[in-house]
């Protein structure tokens, strides 16, 4: 039964993270006016670099929010007792660095593993969006 609870929890979090990521990417794109015509209108100048930096920081903030969602889950279920440790564990899992030496209960370890897979995919998604927009800016 515990395996089923882990799978349901992990995939519920993945669905939530995917929705948050999709909304976040759309919001960043709209706020920074990253539509094709707008990007092609930019020159390769300070403004273009400021736009790329703003986009990178927005995507980084989005990933930080998603890491925080998993850390909050770990705190809520009692898997980790301390916020700093929950954030550290979640960041390590999300960035696929491996699990640090945090005392993490076996009954939730599948959720941590799924977080690594989700983080890998969402980081790839952000990279694709960033590179696509950067190419539009540089290849006008």
C-alpha positions in Angstrom: 0.0 0.0 0.0 2.9 2.4 0.8 4.2 2.0 -2.8 0.8 3.1 -4.2 0.7 6.1 -1.9 4.3 7.1 -3.1 3.3 6.7 -6.8 0.1 8.8 -6.4 1.9 11.5 -4.4 4.9 11.6 -6.9 2.7 11.9 -9.9 0.3 14.4 -8.3 3.4 16.6 -7.6 4.7 16.1 -11.2 1.4 17.1 -12.7 1.3 20.2 -10.4 4.9 21.1 -11.3 4.2 20.7 -15.0 1.2 23.0 -14.8 3.2 25.5 -12.7 6.1 25.3 -15.2 3.9 25.8 -18.2 2.1 28.8 -16.7 5.4 30.2 -15.6 7.0 29.9 -19.0 4.0 31.6 -20.6 4.0 34.3 -18.0 7.7 35.0 -18.5 7.3 35.0 -22.3 4.4 37.5 -22.0 6.0 39.8 -19.4 9.2 40.0 -21.3 7.4 40.3 -24.7 9.4 37.3 -26.1 7.1 36.8 -29.2 8.9 36.2 -32.5 8.4 39.7 -34.0 9.4 41.4 -30.7 12.6 39.4 -30.4 13.6 39.9 -34.0 13.1 43.7 -33.6 15.9 43.8 -31.0 19.5 44.6 -31.8 22.3 42.7 -30.2 23.0 45.4 -27.6 22.7 45.9 -23.9 18.9 45.7 -24.1 19.1 42.3 -25.7 21.5 41.0 -23.0 19.3 42.5 -20.3 16.4 40.6 -21.8 18.3 37.3 -21.8 19.4 37.8 -18.3 15.8 38.6 -17.2 14.6 35.5 -18.9 17.3 33.4 -17.3 16.5 34.8 -13.8 12.7 34.3 -14.4 13.3 30.6 -15.3 15.6 30.2 -12.3 12.9 31.6 -10.0 10.4 29.2 -11.6 12.7 26.2 -10.8 13.2 27.5 -7.3 9.4 27.6 -6.8 9.1 24.0 -8.1 11.9 22.9 -5.7 10.0 24.6 -2.9 6.8 22.6 -3.8 8.6 19.3 -3.3 10.4 20.6 -0.1 7.0 21.7 1.3 5.6 18.2 0.5 8.6 16.6 2.4 7.9 18.8 5.4 4.1 18.2 5.3 4.5 14.4 5.3 7.2 14.5 8.0 9.9 13.0 5.7 12.2 15.9 6.7 11.8 18.0 9.7 13.9 21.1 8.9 13.1 23.6 6.0 16.8 24.0 5.1 17.3 20.3 4.9 14.1 19.9 2.9 15.2 22.5 0.4 18.7 21.0 0.2 17.4 17.5 -0.4 14.8 18.8 -2.9 17.4 20.8 -4.8 19.8 17.9 -5.0 17.1 15.6 -6.3 15.6 18.1 -8.8 19.0 19.0 -10.2 19.8 15.2 -10.4 22.9 15.6 -8.2 22.0 12.6 -6.2 20.6 12.5 -2.7 22.7 14.2 0.0 23.3 12.7 3.4 20.0 13.9 4.8 18.2 11.4 6.9 15.4 10.6 4.5 12.8 7.8 5.2 12.6 4.9 2.8 8.8 5.3 2.7 9.2 8.5 0.6 12.3 7.7 -1.4 10.4 7.0 -4.6 9.0 10.5 -4.5 12.6 11.9 -4.3 13.6 9.7 -7.3 10.6 10.9 -9.4 11.5 14.5 -8.4 14.9 13.9 -10.1 13.3 12.8 -13.3 10.8 15.7 -13.3 13.5 18.2 -12.5 15.6 16.8 -15.4 12.7 17.2 -17.8 11.7 20.7 -16.6 15.3 22.0 -16.8 15.5 20.6 -20.3 12.2 22.4 -21.2 13.6 25.7 -19.8 16.8 25.2 -21.7 14.8 24.6 -25.0 12.7 27.8 -24.4 15.8 29.8 -23.6 17.9 28.6 -26.5 15.0 29.0 -28.9 14.4 32.6 -27.9 18.1 33.4 -27.8 18.5 32.1 -31.4 15.6 34.3 -32.5 17.3 37.3 -31.0 20.7 36.5 -32.5 19.6 35.3 -35.9 17.5 38.1 -37.2 
